[in-house]
């Protein structure tokens, strides 16, 4: 589900659930650069202002935002009230080598920073727990999405069959050309025995289909997964894209996907 201004995307399937969520885009509501990621030349003050404005638009208290130090791995961190706010500012305070965060605490907002990589939101309407995942090709192959599901199961008693999952805007199979090492690594993972996520010529990788297969491997129902179908490389007027920036066709920057539980959904 597309939005306007600072909130570039929301999941239709989560719109009626008791959680606040959304993804920022490349522009603020006033037309200025909406970059929310450190390290690309944008000043820390502008990054913080962009994050704060976006979080206010999705009704999330900025001080509650918690972000891991993403490394394209498979580590998941459980966040509680005592650790909320880590990684918001400064970035080095985030959980080390962490690409997924989960919580059952409504005081905590979870976030992942993305450009071409896939942001996922996982919500358990039975246990009222939520998770966010950052999945590039390495994290996808390493099973970061199934790891998040299993952590929610072990920590909160979540049943994978109950989870509602959103696979957000990222680089799509139309634009994600990869080398043989990526295709071989995915095939070797065993998560996709029919090779559905690799194009017939072995040149393009479908991160959406790959994460769908990975989620199914741990019991997430296909009918409970919403795939945005939005390719950020194709829509560089709305989103940042790492590959588009690397090839000089768009400005570099990062987006933020966030999710936070509402108090009213608690069992």
Backbone torsions as a table, in degrees:
resi	resn	phi	psi	omega
1	UNK	NA	118.9	-180.0
2	UNK	-77.3	155.6	176.9
3	UNK	-131.5	-171.8	-179.3
4	UNK	-122.8	162.1	175.9
5	UNK	66.8	-135.4	-174.8
6	UNK	-71.3	-27.6	179.1
7	UNK	-92.0	104.9	-173.2
8	UNK	-87.8	-21.6	-176.4
9	UNK	-157.8	140.9	168.7
10	UNK	-136.5	152.5	177.6
11	UNK	-83.0	130.3	177.4
12	UNK	-61.7	-40.8	-176.3
13	UNK	-67.6	-18.6	-179.5
14	UNK	-103.4	-4.1	-173.3
15	UNK	-62.5	-32.8	-178.4
16	UNK	-97.2	2.5	179.4
17	UNK	-87.2	156.4	-178.0
18	UNK	-79.4	57.5	174.0
19	UNK	-139.1	149.6	169.9
20	UNK	-95.7	135.8	178.5
21	UNK	-157.8	166.3	176.9
22	UNK	166.5	167.4	179.2
23	UNK	-127.4	133.7	178.4
24	UNK	-77.5	166.3	179.4
25	UNK	-123.3	-166.8	-175.5
26	UNK	-82.1	-12.0	-179.2
27	UNK	-123.9	142.1	169.1
28	UNK	-76.8	170.5	179.5
29	UNK	-60.6	-24.9	-179.3
30	UNK	-91.9	7.8	176.8
31	UNK	90.9	-6.2	-179.9
32	UNK	-81.0	166.8	178.3
33	UNK	-55.1	131.7	-178.5
34	UNK	-105.1	21.4	-178.4
35	UNK	-53.7	131.4	179.4
36	UNK	-121.3	13.6	-178.1
37	UNK	-116.4	135.7	179.9
38	UNK	-75.2	155.0	169.1
39	UNK	102.0	6.3	-178.3
40	UNK	-121.3	21.1	176.1
41	UNK	100.8	-21.6	176.0
42	UNK	-70.4	135.5	-176.4
43	UNK	-67.2	154.2	179.5
44	UNK	-60.2	-34.4	-179.6
45	UNK	-65.6	-41.2	179.0
46	UNK	-69.4	-41.9	177.6
47	UNK	-57.3	-47.5	-178.6
48	UNK	-64.1	-40.6	178.7
49	UNK	-64.8	-40.6	178.7
50	UNK	-64.7	-43.5	179.2
51	UNK	-63.2	-45.0	-178.1
52	UNK	-62.1	-44.3	-180.0
53	UNK	-63.3	-43.4	179.0
54	UNK	-64.1	-46.5	-179.1
55	UNK	-62.4	-38.3	176.1
56	UNK	-61.6	-36.3	-179.5
57	UNK	-68.8	-25.0	177.4
58	UNK	-102.8	14.7	175.6
59	UNK	61.0	43.4	177.0
60	UNK	-120.1	131.0	177.3
61	UNK	-66.7	120.4	-176.9
62	UNK	-54.1	-35.8	-177.9
63	UNK	-66.2	-16.4	-178.3
64	UNK	-87.2	-10.3	-176.0
65	UNK	-64.5	130.0	-179.3
66	UNK	-126.6	129.4	-176.1
67	UNK	-135.2	139.3	175.4
68	UNK	-87.3	165.1	174.0
69	UNK	-88.7	95.7	-169.3
70	UNK	-73.4	134.0	-177.6
71	UNK	-133.7	16.7	-178.5
72	UNK	63.1	36.7	179.2
73	UNK	-109.1	-155.5	-176.1
74	UNK	-128.9	23.1	-179.1
75	UNK	-87.4	135.3	179.4
76	UNK	-117.3	137.3	179.3
77	UNK	-118.1	136.9	173.9
78	UNK	-90.0	126.4	-175.6
79	UNK	-109.2	134.6	175.9
80	UNK	-125.0	-175.6	-176.9
81	UNK	-58.5	-37.0	-177.1
82	UNK	-69.2	-24.6	-177.2
83	UNK	-108.9	4.4	179.6
84	UNK	-65.2	148.6	-179.6
85	UNK	90.6	-9.0	178.7
86	UNK	-66.9	138.7	177.8
87	UNK	82.8	-6.1	179.4
88	UNK	-69.4	-53.6	177.0
89	UNK	-168.8	119.8	1.9
90	UNK	-78.2	158.6	-174.8
91	UNK	-63.8	-30.7	-175.5
92	UNK	-70.6	-7.4	178.2
93	UNK	-82.3	-4.3	-178.3
94	UNK	-68.8	161.8	176.8
95	UNK	-58.1	127.8	-175.9
96	UNK	-67.1	142.5	174.3
97	UNK	46.6	51.5	-175.1
98	UNK	-125.8	122.6	-178.4
99	UNK	-114.9	5.2	174.1
100	UNK	-149.9	143.3	179.7
101	UNK	-130.2	141.7	177.3
102	UNK	-135.5	153.1	178.5
103	UNK	-158.4	157.0	169.6
104	UNK	-120.5	15.1	-176.8
105	UNK	-103.6	116.0	-179.0
106	UNK	-65.5	-11.0	178.4
107	UNK	-82.3	-7.0	-173.6
108	UNK	-105.8	131.5	170.3
109	UNK	-107.1	133.6	-178.6
110	UNK	-107.3	141.4	180.0
111	UNK	-141.9	150.6	170.0
112	UNK	-129.0	144.8	179.3
113	UNK	-99.7	130.7	-176.0
114	UNK	-141.4	160.7	166.4
115	UNK	-131.3	-79.7	175.0
116	UNK	-90.6	-23.5	-176.8
117	UNK	-67.0	160.0	-175.8
118	UNK	-86.2	126.8	168.7
119	UNK	-94.8	133.0	176.4
120	UNK	-120.2	144.6	171.0
121	UNK	-119.1	129.5	178.1
122	UNK	-117.1	127.1	179.8
123	UNK	-129.1	131.4	175.9
124	UNK	-104.1	105.2	-178.3
125	UNK	-74.7	-12.3	179.3
126	UNK	-85.8	-50.7	-179.8
127	UNK	-91.0	-7.6	-177.3
128	UNK	53.3	65.5	177.4
129	UNK	-133.6	156.6	-175.3
130	UNK	-142.7	154.7	175.9
131	UNK	-145.3	155.8	172.7
132	UNK	-129.1	148.1	-174.1
133	UNK	-135.7	139.3	171.8
134	UNK	-109.2	115.3	-173.8
135	UNK	-129.4	98.1	166.9
136	UNK	-85.9	-168.9	-177.4
137	UNK	-67.1	-37.2	-179.8
138	UNK	-66.1	-45.8	178.6
139	UNK	-64.9	-37.0	177.8
140	UNK	-63.0	-47.3	178.0
141	UNK	-62.8	-37.3	-179.2
142	UNK	-75.7	-9.8	177.0
143	UNK	84.7	38.2	-178.8
144	UNK	-64.6	-38.6	179.8
145	UNK	-66.2	-48.4	174.8
146	UNK	-60.5	-34.5	178.7
147	UNK	-63.5	-38.8	177.9
148	UNK	-66.0	-42.1	177.7
149	UNK	-60.4	-46.1	-178.4
150	UNK	-66.6	-34.7	176.9
151	UNK	-66.5	-41.3	176.9
152	UNK	-64.5	-37.7	177.2
153	UNK	-63.2	-47.7	-176.3
154	UNK	-72.4	-37.6	-174.8
155	UNK	-84.3	-36.2	-171.7
156	UNK	-119.6	-3.7	-176.9
157	UNK	78.2	18.7	-179.1
158	UNK	-67.2	136.4	171.4
159	UNK	-91.2	127.0	179.5
160	UNK	-53.6	-32.9	-178.6
161	UNK	-67.6	-20.1	179.3
162	UNK	-86.5	-17.9	-171.3
163	UNK	-68.5	138.4	168.9
164	UNK	-102.7	128.0	-173.9
165	UNK	-126.0	135.6	172.9
166	UNK	-113.7	128.0	175.7
167	UNK	-104.3	109.5	-167.4
168	UNK	-84.5	-179.4	178.3
169	UNK	-56.6	135.9	179.2
170	UNK	-161.8	-175.1	173.7
171	UNK	-68.2	133.2	-174.7
172	UNK	-93.7	171.3	179.7
173	UNK	-63.0	-20.0	177.1
174	UNK	-66.7	-30.2	-171.5
175	UNK	-118.9	-10.3	-173.0
176	UNK	-90.7	80.1	176.6
177	UNK	-80.4	132.3	-175.4
178	UNK	-131.0	164.1	176.4
179	UNK	-85.4	172.6	-177.2
180	UNK	-63.1	-28.3	-178.7
181	UNK	-66.0	-33.2	178.3
182	UNK	-71.3	-47.3	178.9
183	UNK	-59.9	-42.9	-180.0
184	UNK	-65.8	-40.4	179.9
185	UNK	-64.0	-40.3	179.1
186	UNK	-66.5	-45.1	178.8
187	UNK	-60.7	-38.3	-178.6
188	UNK	-71.0	-17.8	-178.5
189	UNK	-67.1	-24.5	-179.0
190	UNK	78.2	2.5	-177.3
191	UNK	-82.5	-14.3	-173.7
192	UNK	-140.2	70.3	-173.7
193	UNK	-59.1	-25.1	179.9
194	UNK	-91.9	-0.3	176.7
195	UNK	64.9	33.4	-175.9
196	UNK	-66.9	-25.7	-174.7
197	UNK	-89.1	-5.0	178.6
198	UNK	-110.3	133.6	-179.6
199	UNK	-63.6	160.5	-176.2
200	UNK	-58.4	-31.0	178.1
201	UNK	-87.8	-2.9	179.3
202	UNK	73.9	17.6	-174.3
203	UNK	-103.6	-19.0	-177.1
204	UNK	-125.6	141.5	-176.7
205	UNK	-115.1	128.7	179.1
206	UNK	-96.8	96.7	-178.7
207	UNK	-65.1	-29.7	179.3
208	UNK	-67.7	-49.3	179.1
209	UNK	-64.7	-37.7	-179.9
210	UNK	-62.7	-44.6	179.4
211	UNK	-71.1	-30.8	173.3
212	UNK	-61.7	-45.3	178.8
213	UNK	-65.0	-40.4	179.9
214	UNK	-63.4	-42.1	178.7
215	UNK	-65.7	-41.2	179.4
216	UNK	-62.4	-30.1	-178.1
217	UNK	-65.5	-18.9	178.7
218	UNK	-114.4	16.4	170.7
219	UNK	97.7	8.4	175.8
220	UNK	-74.4	131.3	-178.0
221	UNK	-73.7	131.3	-178.5
222	UNK	-57.1	-36.3	-179.8
223	UNK	-69.4	-11.7	178.8
224	UNK	-96.8	6.3	-177.6
225	UNK	-110.3	125.2	174.8
226	UNK	-104.3	120.6	175.7
227	UNK	-99.4	124.1	-176.1
228	UNK	-61.5	-37.8	-176.5
229	UNK	71.4	13.6	-178.2
230	UNK	-99.4	118.0	177.1
231	UNK	-92.9	118.5	-177.4
232	UNK	-70.1	-26.7	178.0
233	UNK	-69.3	-33.7	177.9
234	UNK	-76.7	-27.1	-174.6
235	UNK	-115.9	58.8	-176.9
236	UNK	-72.8	-7.1	172.8
237	UNK	-75.9	-21.2	-177.3
238	UNK	-110.5	-28.2	-172.3
239	UNK	-132.1	157.2	169.9
240	UNK	-81.1	148.9	175.7
241	UNK	-139.4	125.1	180.0
242	UNK	-60.0	-45.5	-177.7
243	UNK	-68.1	-38.2	177.8
244	UNK	-63.6	-40.1	179.3
245	UNK	-68.2	-41.3	-178.6
246	UNK	-63.2	-28.6	-179.4
247	UNK	-96.1	6.6	173.0
248	UNK	76.4	17.2	-178.6
249	UNK	-102.0	-2.0	178.2
250	UNK	-158.5	158.6	178.7
251	UNK	-73.0	144.2	178.7
252	UNK	-73.9	151.5	177.2
253	UNK	172.9	176.7	-178.9
254	UNK	-134.2	155.0	175.5
255	UNK	-113.3	165.9	-179.6
256	UNK	-125.3	125.5	170.0
257	UNK	-104.3	129.1	-177.0
258	UNK	-129.5	156.2	174.2
259	UNK	-151.5	140.1	179.9
260	UNK	-146.8	134.5	179.4
261	UNK	-71.3	147.5	171.5
262	UNK	-91.6	147.8	177.2
263	UNK	-63.0	-32.6	-172.6
264	UNK	-72.1	-11.2	179.7
265	UNK	-93.0	1.7	-176.4
266	UNK	-68.0	139.7	179.3
267	UNK	-62.7	NA	NA
